[in-house]
Amino acid sequence: MSQLTAVDATFLHAETSTTHVHIAGLGIVDATACPGGRMTVDAMVELIRDRSHLAARPLRQRLVEVPLGLDHPYWEDDPDFDPRRHIFEIALPAPGSDHQLADAVAMLHEQPLDRHRPLWELVIIQGLAGGRTAVYVKAHHAAIDGVMAAETLAALLDLSPEPRDLPADDGDPARAPGPWTMMGTGLLRTAMHPFRSAVSMARTAPYLDEIPGVSAIPGVGLMSQVVQGALRREELPKAPKTSAPPTPFNLPIGRHRTVAYGQLPLAEIKEVRTALGGSVNDVVMALCATALRNWLDKRGELPDQPLAVGVPVSLRKGDEQDAAGNMVSIMSAPLATHIAGPAERYAATRRDMDQCKRRFVASSGSWVQELSGMVPAAFAGPVARLALGALPALRSAVPVRPINLIISNVPGPQFPLYLCGSRVLGYYPISAISDISGGLNITVFSYDGSVDIGVVACRDLVPDPSEIVDYLGDALDELKDLSRA
């Protein structure tokens, strides 16, 4: 039994009629290795049933609300857990193209998860050309962060077509406390909240200049430096100033989504890194800068200042890999879309990312956890709904853009993996968008020699994100030419 952290609960409260805070992945497998050349729901149900204990929370546990909403919900094993209630199958019409698959995934990604069951869903998508099958799986961000998502996938995948030996499920079912116990704990925490909130405010004050949106307010940087000087012997590295300019994907989002995916050779990205310096992540960010520059310029919407991007960063350390709850922060960084020359743009990207990383390492990025707990649990939901409901009116009066978009780079295994005996050919992460984080999200995942790209956007704002994927390929060609010059 465990309880949602303040960050976990924030992901629940952030959901609206247009925003669903689940993260997903689209796996493409070679189904010719399956019996009859087809991956079936029965095979997937058996796999989940045999391995759900290896990743209990995302797969078997459901939410239990505290009476009167006095505290954050708890997790417990669902006594009625049945994988068959979470696994579905659809088929693409002929010819089963990648574009048709992207459209199907976009529609699946629009749908919320049922909070009365464990917060995940898996859809087998048949009919993809070339003997391939797609597997779309999503889970709520309240249940998993990026590291836990990778661990959950690892529980379901094998290193060879033959399934591995599994440890026995010998644990007792986790149960939430009784209603009176939950209420008593909630009342105690509410009484202690003013003290804990004051401590959180003191811990956050030195890092105000790295909070997206807040850092652009005049005087915030000076205030942070003053507090740092009062609390520390050495001043933190300065956080880069970021201010999100207006873009076509920073308008209120609608209910519908568009999705695109693609692959880039990891060897070519490493070739650029070796020739031009920096890291693989620097190359990925530079590719995104070029692709977004081209996309915005084509529409006559290119700002004359850098975009402000949010870069998710895991806070898990070596001894915290199995810790419960989301342990994630976000690093705000400028993205040099305003620089025309590819060499200068790459150099600016390296410099900006190095500055952001040095500041993040020094500050530990703890402000996300601290701010999430500022509002008492009993009022967190109503306050979040009130704030999100007021956001459209606030946007009409004052531009509210903490960041323009989120870009995430997740390293993965550089060897093939197998699902139900079928080789995984690619795995494309599909994340979340919101009015606050922007109507466009780019996430990349390195796997088996490739960088797999997943793009999700609001359909009203970015009708065809496959154009951005194409621009990423063009951007890599541009950097390869630069590196070989």
URFENUR-V144922 format. One record per residue. N is the residue number from 1. PHI is phi in radians with two decimals (NA if undefined). OMEGA is omega as a letter, one per 20 degrees, with the letter a starting at -180 (* if undefined). Layout:
N & PHI & OMEGA
N & PHI & OMEGA
//
This chain:
1 & NA & r
2 & -2.61 & a
3 & -2.03 & r
4 & -1.11 & r
5 & -1.35 & r
6 & -1.08 & r
7 & -1.18 & r
8 & -0.96 & a
9 & -1.12 & r
10 & -1.06 & r
11 & -1.13 & r
12 & -1.19 & a
13 & -1.19 & a
14 & -1.32 & a
15 & -1.34 & r
16 & -2.34 & r
17 & -1.17 & a
18 & -1.95 & a
19 & -2.19 & r
20 & -2.07 & a
21 & -1.72 & r
22 & -2.00 & r
23 & -1.99 & a
24 & -2.52 & r
25 & -2.49 & r
26 & -2.01 & r
27 & -1.70 & r
28 & -1.92 & a
29 & -2.13 & r
30 & -1.49 & a
31 & -1.35 & a
32 & -1.13 & r
33 & -1.42 & r
34 & -1.34 & r
35 & -0.97 & a
36 & 1.28 & r
37 & 1.19 & a
38 & -2.54 & r
39 & -1.43 & a
40 & -2.00 & r
41 & -1.09 & a
42 & -1.03 & r
43 & -1.12 & a
44 & -1.24 & r
45 & -1.07 & r
46 & -1.10 & r
47 & -1.07 & a
48 & -1.13 & a
49 & -1.09 & a
50 & -1.30 & a
51 & -2.07 & a
52 & -1.07 & a
53 & -1.23 & r
54 & -1.35 & r
55 & -2.51 & a
56 & -1.04 & a
57 & -1.06 & a
58 & -1.07 & a
59 & -1.75 & a
60 & -1.94 & a
61 & -1.72 & r
62 & -2.06 & r
63 & -1.42 & r
64 & -2.19 & a
65 & -1.34 & r
66 & -1.43 & r
67 & -0.92 & r
68 & 1.12 & r
69 & 1.09 & a
70 & -1.28 & a
71 & -2.65 & r
72 & -1.17 & a
73 & -1.08 & r
74 & -1.96 & r
75 & -1.82 & r
76 & -2.60 & r
77 & -1.12 & r
78 & -1.26 & a
79 & -1.14 & r
80 & -1.85 & a
81 & -1.05 & r
82 & -2.53 & a
83 & -0.95 & a
84 & -1.11 & r
85 & -1.36 & a
86 & -2.00 & a
87 & -2.02 & a
88 & -2.34 & a
89 & -2.47 & r
90 & -2.35 & r
91 & -2.35 & r
92 & -1.42 & r
93 & -1.25 & r
94 & -1.05 & j
95 & -1.64 & r
96 & 1.25 & a
97 & -1.42 & r
98 & -1.10 & r
99 & -1.14 & r
100 & -1.11 & r
101 & -1.09 & r
102 & -1.06 & r
103 & -1.13 & r
104 & -1.13 & r
105 & -1.13 & r
106 & -1.05 & r
107 & -1.16 & r
108 & -1.14 & a
109 & -1.27 & r
110 & -1.30 & a
111 & -1.54 & r
112 & -1.30 & r
113 & -1.57 & r
114 & -1.38 & a
115 & -1.33 & r
116 & -1.49 & a
117 & -2.19 & r
118 & -0.91 & a
119 & -1.52 & r
120 & -2.67 & a
121 & -2.71 & r
122 & -2.31 & a
123 & -2.20 & r
124 & -1.52 & a
125 & -1.96 & a
126 & -1.54 & r
127 & 1.53 & r
128 & -1.31 & a
129 & -1.05 & r
130 & 1.43 & r
131 & 1.23 & a
132 & -1.74 & r
133 & -2.23 & r
134 & -1.83 & r
135 & -2.23 & r
136 & -1.79 & a
137 & -2.31 & r
138 & -2.30 & r
139 & -2.51 & a
140 & -1.26 & a
141 & -1.15 & r
142 & -1.17 & a
143 & -1.65 & a
144 & -2.52 & r
145 & -1.86 & a
146 & -1.07 & a
147 & -1.18 & r
148 & -1.14 & r
149 & -1.10 & r
150 & -1.11 & r
151 & -1.17 & r
152 & -1.13 & r
153 & -1.07 & a
154 & -1.07 & r
155 & -1.20 & a
156 & -1.68 & a
157 & -1.80 & r
158 & -2.16 & r
159 & -1.53 & r
160 & -2.60 & r
161 & -1.06 & r
162 & -1.49 & r
163 & -1.14 & a
164 & -1.48 & r
165 & -1.23 & a
166 & -2.01 & r
167 & -1.20 & a
168 & -1.25 & r
169 & -1.57 & a
170 & -2.00 & r
171 & -1.52 & r
172 & -1.43 & r
173 & -1.03 & r
174 & -1.38 & r
175 & -2.20 & r
176 & -1.29 & r
177 & -1.08 & r
178 & -1.19 & a
179 & -0.97 & a
180 & -1.18 & r
181 & -1.12 & r
182 & -1.09 & a
183 & -1.16 & r
184 & -1.09 & r
185 & -1.11 & r
186 & -1.12 & r
187 & -1.14 & r
188 & -1.11 & a
189 & -1.16 & r
190 & -1.12 & r
191 & -1.13 & a
192 & -1.49 & a
193 & -1.09 & r
194 & -0.98 & r
195 & -1.16 & a
196 & -1.13 & r
197 & -1.17 & r
198 & -1.11 & r
199 & -1.12 & r
200 & -1.10 & r
201 & -1.11 & r
202 & -1.15 & r
203 & -1.24 & a
204 & -1.46 & a
205 & -0.89 & a
206 & -1.19 & a
207 & -1.98 & a
208 & -1.03 & a
209 & -1.32 & r
210 & -1.96 & r
211 & -1.49 & a
212 & -0.94 & a
213 & 1.54 & r
214 & -1.18 & a
215 & -1.09 & a
216 & -1.46 & a
217 & -1.26 & a
218 & -0.98 & r
219 & 1.61 & a
220 & -1.16 & r
221 & -1.06 & r
222 & -1.12 & r
223 & -1.07 & r
224 & -1.08 & a
225 & -1.12 & r
226 & -1.12 & r
227 & -1.14 & r
228 & -1.05 & r
229 & -1.14 & r
230 & -1.34 & a
231 & -1.88 & a
232 & -2.25 & r
233 & -1.35 & a
234 & -2.02 & r
235 & -1.28 & r
236 & -1.16 & r
237 & -0.99 & a
238 & -1.16 & r
239 & -1.39 & r
240 & -1.13 & r
241 & -1.33 & r
242 & -2.22 & r
243 & -2.45 & a
244 & -1.38 & r
245 & -1.35 & r
246 & -1.20 & r
247 & -2.47 & r
248 & -1.11 & a
249 & -1.73 & r
250 & -2.04 & r
251 & -1.91 & r
252 & -0.98 & a
253 & -1.45 & r
254 & -1.78 & a
255 & -1.39 & a
256 & -1.73 & a
257 & -2.13 & r
258 & -2.18 & a
259 & -2.36 & r
260 & -2.52 & r
261 & -2.57 & r
262 & -2.99 & a
263 & -2.28 & r
264 & -2.21 & r
265 & -1.23 & r
266 & -1.11 & a
267 & -1.07 & a
268 & -1.23 & r
269 & -1.14 & r
270 & -1.19 & r
271 & -1.08 & r
272 & -1.12 & r
273 & -1.03 & a
274 & -1.13 & a
275 & -1.35 & a
276 & -1.78 & a
277 & 1.52 & a
278 & 1.67 & a
279 & -2.11 & r
280 & -1.01 & r
281 & -1.11 & r
282 & -1.05 & r
283 & -1.11 & r
284 & -1.05 & r
285 & -1.14 & r
286 & -1.16 & r
287 & -1.06 & r
288 & -1.14 & r
289 & -1.06 & a
290 & -1.19 & a
291 & -1.08 & a
292 & -1.22 & r
293 & -1.04 & a
294 & -1.12 & a
295 & -1.13 & a
296 & -1.22 & a
297 & -1.12 & r
298 & -1.03 & a
299 & -1.70 & a
300 & 1.19 & a
301 & -2.09 & a
302 & -1.33 & r
303 & -1.20 & r
304 & -1.59 & r
305 & -2.37 & a
306 & -1.16 & r
307 & -1.26 & r
308 & -1.87 & a
309 & -2.00 & r
310 & -1.74 & a
311 & -2.03 & r
312 & -1.09 & a
313 & -2.35 & r
314 & -1.30 & r
315 & -1.74 & a
316 & -1.27 & r
317 & -1.86 & a
318 & -0.95 & a
319 & -1.60 & a
320 & -2.11 & a
321 & -1.10 & a
322 & -1.75 & a
323 & -1.15 & a
324 & -1.36 & r
325 & 1.52 & r
326 & -1.21 & r
327 & -2.17 & a
328 & -2.46 & r
329 & -2.25 & r
330 & -2.37 & a
331 & -1.83 & r
332 & -1.54 & a
333 & -2.50 & r
334 & -1.33 & r
335 & -2.10 & a
336 & -1.35 & r
337 & -1.26 & a
338 & -1.49 & a
339 & -1.67 & a
340 & -1.35 & a
341 & -1.32 & a
342 & -1.09 & r
343 & -1.16 & r
344 & -1.15 & r
345 & -1.15 & r
346 & -1.16 & r
347 & -1.09 & r
348 & -1.16 & r
349 & -1.10 & r
350 & -1.02 & a
351 & -1.10 & a
352 & -1.14 & a
353 & -1.17 & r
354 & -1.11 & r
355 & -1.12 & r
356 & -1.12 & a
357 & -1.18 & r
358 & -1.12 & r
359 & -1.20 & a
360 & -1.13 & r
361 & -1.07 & a
362 & -1.25 & a
363 & -1.74 & r
364 & 1.26 & r
365 & 1.09 & a
366 & -1.38 & a
367 & -1.09 & r
368 & -1.10 & r
369 & -1.12 & a
370 & -1.16 & a
371 & -1.18 & a
372 & -1.09 & a
373 & -1.66 & a
374 & -1.17 & a
375 & -1.63 & r
376 & -0.96 & a
377 & -0.97 & a
378 & -1.14 & a
379 & -1.94 & a
380 & -1.07 & r
381 & -1.09 & r
382 & -1.03 & r
383 & -1.13 & r
384 & -1.11 & r
385 & -1.14 & r
386 & -1.13 & a
387 & -1.14 & a
388 & -1.19 & r
389 & -1.20 & a
390 & -1.48 & a
391 & -1.04 & r
392 & -1.02 & r
393 & -1.16 & r
394 & -1.13 & r
395 & -1.08 & a
396 & -1.21 & a
397 & -1.66 & a
398 & -2.38 & r
399 & -1.04 & r
400 & -2.00 & a
401 & -2.42 & r
402 & -1.04 & r
403 & -2.51 & r
404 & -1.53 & a
405 & -2.90 & r
406 & -1.92 & r
407 & -2.19 & a
408 & -2.26 & r
409 & -2.16 & a
410 & -1.99 & r
411 & -1.28 & a
412 & -2.29 & a
413 & -1.23 & r
414 & -1.80 & r
415 & -2.65 & a
416 & -1.24 & r
417 & -2.11 & a
418 & -2.30 & r
419 & -2.08 & a
420 & 0.92 & r
421 & 1.48 & a
422 & -1.78 & a
423 & -1.20 & r
424 & -1.42 & a
425 & -1.49 & r
426 & -2.94 & r
427 & -2.39 & a
428 & -1.96 & a
429 & -1.28 & r
430 & -2.16 & a
431 & -1.78 & a
432 & -2.11 & r
433 & -2.22 & r
434 & -2.76 & r
435 & -1.11 & a
436 & -1.42 & a
437 & -1.56 & r
438 & 1.83 & a
439 & -1.54 & r
440 & -2.54 & r
441 & -2.42 & r
442 & -2.07 & r
443 & -2.24 & r
444 & -2.14 & a
445 & -2.42 & r
446 & -1.49 & a
447 & -2.64 & r
448 & 0.86 & r
449 & 1.53 & a
450 & -2.24 & r
451 & -1.85 & a
452 & -1.60 & a
453 & -1.88 & r
454 & -2.16 & r
455 & -2.12 & r
456 & -2.23 & a
457 & -2.63 & r
458 & -1.29 & a
459 & -1.09 & a
460 & -1.25 & a
461 & -1.77 & r
462 & -2.29 & a
463 & -1.11 & a
464 & -2.39 & a
465 & -1.21 & r
466 & -1.09 & r
467 & -1.09 & r
468 & -1.19 & r
469 & -1.07 & r
470 & -1.08 & r
471 & -1.14 & r
472 & -1.12 & r
473 & -1.12 & r
474 & -1.09 & a
475 & -1.12 & r
476 & -1.15 & r
477 & -1.05 & a
478 & -1.11 & r
479 & -1.23 & r
480 & -1.09 & r
481 & -1.08 & a
482 & -1.15 & a
483 & -1.24 & a
484 & -1.70 & a
485 & -1.25 & *
//
